[in-house]
Amino acid sequence: MSFHGLPTEIHISICRFAHQEAKTNLILVSKYFYELAIPLLYRVVFLPTRRRVVSFRHTLLRRPELSTHVRHLLISDRNRDEFHVVLPDFIIYWPQTNSERIVRRQRIREWLTERDNELAAFRTSLLYILALVSTRLCSLTLLHYEHSIRSLKDLLTFPFPDLEELTIRGDYPPLPKDLHLPRLKRLHLAAGDMPNPWASFSAMTDGCPSLTHLRITEPLSCILSGVILAQALEVTFGIAEYDPESLAMPPERDPDGTTYAAPCPRLPSTLKELRLQPYPPEMSAMGMPYPDHVDMMDRLEGLQTHASFFKLLPANNDNYVLPYSFEAARRDWEDRVAGGVGCWGN
């Protein structure tokens, strides 16, 4: 039997197991293979830079029907692991003459304007893409390294009826109170700043009724206020009394403007596993961890005996770059898409 004489199911299996580049080549073979390969080609979408995100938006503007095939999506604002934005040489260079200073100021203004436009285009594209694909997504990974996710509330108000796994990396606000992710089973919050993660516990409980796995990776509170992090978990597990002020819980506000104390942090009854990976310890001049880090770790380790579903993961001390680096996030995402354990197997 010739290749073309094989059943359609065999051709689909060939397309499914082909590499991404091979799928791209298959759509050029014929209309038949185009129709077979297109759904598989766009089933997993990897957008590791702002430029790729903007480019994919333009693709969907021309071909919005392609969005119906997307099931797994990773969006990142960069694919490098520097701590800070790489600045152009003319910003660092100190001019020697007045004319050089004028030119430098002008170039800096132009660079800042270009950067603001680039970030605005990225945010617009991010919202546009999610508006099209949200109703069919099974997994979503949002990685932010250069700017905070202040639009998180807008992003999570899209309907995600089939979303089962969500990873958010970056400085984000608490999850919105009207969060509704009915099928979400696994939630991974990485490198979040205060008041996360505990300010989002109640939103998870109300908005994620199917949540079974929660992982918190390297929250900045481990560095800024590790003892408060330990206290927040003690309160959540019912071991310590709740004090909103000591946990830096922001007051809630009614529609009429009246404020009231935030409710006690709580976790979903469906939760089977809570994993916490702290930062590597910051060392003193004597080569020893600071006392507050030691206190935090002692209290967190003690929590494992009180809550069987709580697991304290070892800090990432090997070749440490920055909290949940892009390479680490990419490895976890690719492994999960391929059917592996990803960040849930450490």
Steps between C-alpha positions, in 0.01 A plus 500: 500500500629844409540779759206689353292185522535478878193581713451861606550397865857390418573831328368688803723294732801582282416869519444480877841350575691715251721781632374857471721569197375183332139606560581833334637314198199268485254786451688585180465152349136517399161630602426161655805512730441867568158421646645213705806684634364850574301398813806317634740780407305756703398270783814595699609863463834621638549880510826567688547870419296818464573503128363149457186594695436802278568291188251233609238768555549618140460138386170472686382832362538353152388147589284508817380144434848373596427593861248215522784246495707641792491281811834568672654848508819651643548877487814673626621858475859384448711188470816612680591471865654839581380661821454839335426647160808520278566872456644647180859623514401865452311495831804383693744724310563838665529781240797735505352803323170686503414387147560138597272543801222636277535206261504253790181645653325480165605139446385406850157657436470314172604171663248542785223586256582197287508278807163633627347437157643148496359419845162647405492288184588193708219560749248568222606183318484295820142608566397443138647149488342390828163644394505263201647184653384503865185289455696203361825514699600199709822651638639853517842629609555877541861603563585861578858606572530866401180655629225419745178326401274781610254388235459160666147582614402570138673187373321266740156645437492331159298176504722196553245215521749224410821634658654230721850638562623857552848635568559868577851635542568860602406787727123472497214634714276263696275282292166674432214428741269414209742236371318214325708207380259209545727221371838625618686219677859626518608855581864610510587848634867589452713794614204698628543814707307588816217479589502169314452214530277496808287797389383275215413190705134596549458587130637155411257333737195678357607515136675164452263230632697220331850606615708202619861620466654834595867590468660824619851548366744749652259770620684824569355496850760232582759778476300802614299343782557129531357482851172652374485236227534226761236669716260528205518126441461431872183709499372331184556155652320606820810483718524873583246777556417736215617861515446688168743776595790269581450319168485829307158401368349801320150599618206400283266765360124486444344657188391795715860566604479348847813310602519192717768254609596239243371150581734238638705324230362157416567224251262287292378181664584321174873579535716188512844658485657837581866537403718790606850561367677784686785718380858386559617650830680832493835455675657732755864605495569194718362271229191412704131553420342796676299418817163599348551252215590226747188582704282492188637163389458348847136606511432384144660162566284469813188556292562177311416305815169689545376484140566183303425669168766768555844433353802727539729472197875562518621838379657521156865549594658366179590755231245742643413783260172660610164385639348239268723581206376476143697183434352331806149610401550382143624157610201456731252611232645279225505202735134552598388539139681175417316324784771526766483628859669837441512716814283248687768233519773672703 
